């Protein structure tokens, strides 16, 4: 990985279909889809759009196949994986806390595992915390459940604030992106 990486693609992990919207496991896909423009390129496994000077991508396949959706976009755009930021839910973080990492373990996340298996690990990750209950629970107990209304309001504010991240990434390398963990609170 070279220093001063300019991100060229932000890819949101998730599942297609309305029944998965506003579930923690779809945070990545829902967030990126929120910024899709009117010009959309449909590929067999993914959809692609542009916001500012960054490409945005979402899968049209289920989470455990997100790797082939991302690979399809990477090949179309002819970019290296270290120019990609994947956005996904993270069961080890409190609700809407964020963490950015590079080339780390998948933490048993099926979408991340799929991407690592198909595209390799040299990839940036924007992890969004999903733990919203008072006591920590296993991911499988909350990832596919719809958020309560009070949390959907917070989630919608989070989506609006993400424009700042896109703006910053369109201007500077990801290493220069400095967000406090509670930026979205």
C-alpha positions in Angstrom: 0.0 0.0 0.0 1.3 3.4 -0.9 1.0 6.3 1.5 -1.6 9.0 0.8 -4.2 6.7 -0.7 -6.9 8.6 -2.6 -10.0 6.5 -2.4 -11.7 6.1 -5.8 -14.6 3.8 -4.9 -16.8 3.5 -1.8 -18.7 0.2 -1.7 -21.5 -0.5 0.7 -22.0 -4.1 1.9 -25.5 -5.5 2.3 -28.4 -7.5 0.9 -30.7 -6.4 -1.9 -34.4 -6.0 -1.2 -36.7 -3.8 0.8 -37.0 -6.3 3.6 -33.4 -5.7 4.5 -33.6 -1.9 4.6 -33.1 -0.3 8.0 -31.5 -3.4 9.4 -28.0 -3.1 10.9 -26.6 -5.7 8.5 -27.5 -3.4 5.6 -25.9 -0.2 7.0 -23.2 -0.1 4.3 -25.5 -0.7 1.3 -28.2 1.7 2.6 -25.7 4.4 3.3 -24.1 4.3 -0.1 -27.4 3.9 -1.9 -28.6 7.1 -0.2 -25.9 9.1 -2.2 -26.6 7.4 -5.6 -27.2 9.9 -8.4 -29.6 9.6 -11.2 -26.9 8.2 -13.5 -26.6 4.5 -12.5 -24.6 1.8 -14.2 -26.2 -1.6 -13.7 -23.8 -4.5 -13.9 -24.8 -8.2 -13.4 -23.9 -8.3 -9.7 -23.7 -4.6 -8.7 -24.8 -1.1 -9.4 -22.5 1.9 -9.7 -23.0 5.6 -9.5 -20.9 8.7 -8.9 -21.0 11.4 -6.2 -18.5 14.2 -6.3 -15.4 12.6 -7.9 -15.9 9.3 -6.2 -17.6 6.1 -7.5 -20.2 4.5 -5.3 -21.1 0.9 -5.5 -23.7 -1.5 -4.0 -24.2 -5.2 -4.5 -27.2 -6.7 -6.2 -26.4 -10.1 -4.6 -26.6 -11.3 -1.0 -24.0 -10.5 1.7 -22.1 -13.7 1.4 -21.5 -13.0 -2.3 -20.6 -9.3 -2.0 -17.0 -10.2 -3.1 -18.0 -11.0 -6.6 -20.0 -7.7 -6.8 -17.0 -5.7 -5.7 -14.7 -7.5 -8.0 -16.9 -6.7 -10.9 -16.7 -3.0 -10.2 -13.0 -3.1 -9.5 -12.4 -4.7 -12.9 -14.7 -2.3 -14.7 -13.0 0.8 -13.2 -9.5 -0.8 -13.4 -8.5 0.2 -9.9 -6.5 -1.5 -7.1 -8.2 -2.7 -3.9 -6.2 -0.2 -1.8 -8.2 2.6 -3.5 -11.5 1.0 -2.2 -13.3 1.8 1.0 -15.9 -0.8 2.0 -18.7 0.3 4.4 -20.3 -2.2 6.7 -21.9 -3.0 10.1 -19.6 -3.9 13.0 -21.0 -5.9 16.0 -17.9 -5.0 18.1 -18.8 -1.2 18.2 -21.5 0.7 19.9 -24.3 2.1 17.8 -23.1 4.5 15.1 -19.5 4.6 16.4 -17.1 4.4 13.5 -13.7 2.9 12.9 -11.6 3.0 9.8 -9.1 0.2 9.3 -6.9 -1.4 6.6 -6.0 -5.0 6.0 -7.5 -6.3 9.3 -9.3 -9.6 10.0 -12.9 -10.0 8.9 -14.3 -10.6 12.5 -16.6 -13.3 11.2 -18.5 -10.8 9.0 -19.7 -12.9 6.0 -19.6 -9.9 3.6 -16.1 -9.0 4.5 -15.0 -12.6 4.3 -16.5 -12.8 0.8 -14.6 -9.7 -0.3 -11.3 -11.0 1.2 -11.8 -14.4 -0.5 -12.5 -12.8 -3.9 -10.5 -9.5 -3.9 -7.9 -9.9 -1.2 -7.3 -8.1 2.2 -5.6 -4.9 1.0 -8.7 -2.9 1.3 -10.0 0.0 3.5 -12.9 -0.6 5.8 -15.4 1.9 7.3 -17.0 0.0 10.2 -20.3 1.3 11.7 -21.3 0.1 15.1 -24.6 -1.7 15.5 -24.7 -2.5 19.2 -27.8 -0.6 20.4 -29.0 -2.7 23.3 -27.9 -2.0 26.9 -26.1 -5.3 27.1 -23.9 -6.5 24.3 -25.5 -9.3 22.2 -24.2 -11.6 19.5 -24.4 -10.1 16.0 -26.8 -12.7 14.7 -29.5 -11.6 17.3 -29.7 -8.1 15.8 -28.2 -7.8 12.3 -31.4 -8.7 10.4 -33.9 -7.1 12.7 -35.5 -3.7 11.7 -34.3 -0.8 13.8 -36.7 0.7 16.3 -38.1 4.0 15.2 -36.1 6.1 17.7 -32.9 4.6 16.2 -34.1 5.1 12.6 -34.1 8.8 13.3 -30.5 8.6 14.5 -29.6 6.4 11.5 -31.1 9.0 9.1 -29.0 11.8 10.6 -25.9 9.6 10.3 -26.6 9.1 6.6 -26.9 12.9 6.1 -23.6 13.5 8.0 -21.8 10.9 5.8 -21.7 13.6 3.1 -18.8 15.1 5.0 -16.8 11.9 4.7 -17.4 11.7 1.0 -16.4 15.3 0.6 -13.2 14.8 2.6 -12.3 11.7 0.7 -12.9 13.5 -2.6 -10.3 16.1 -1.5 -7.6 14.2 0.4 -6.1 10.8 1.1 -7.9 8.5 3.5 -5.0 8.6 6.0 -5.8 12.3 6.5 -9.5 11.6 7.3 -9.7 12.2 11.0 -13.1 11.4 12.6 -13.7 11.0 16.3 -15.5 7.8 17.1 -18.6 9.7 18.2 -18.7 12.0 15.1 -22.2 10.9 14.3 -23.8 11.3 17.7 
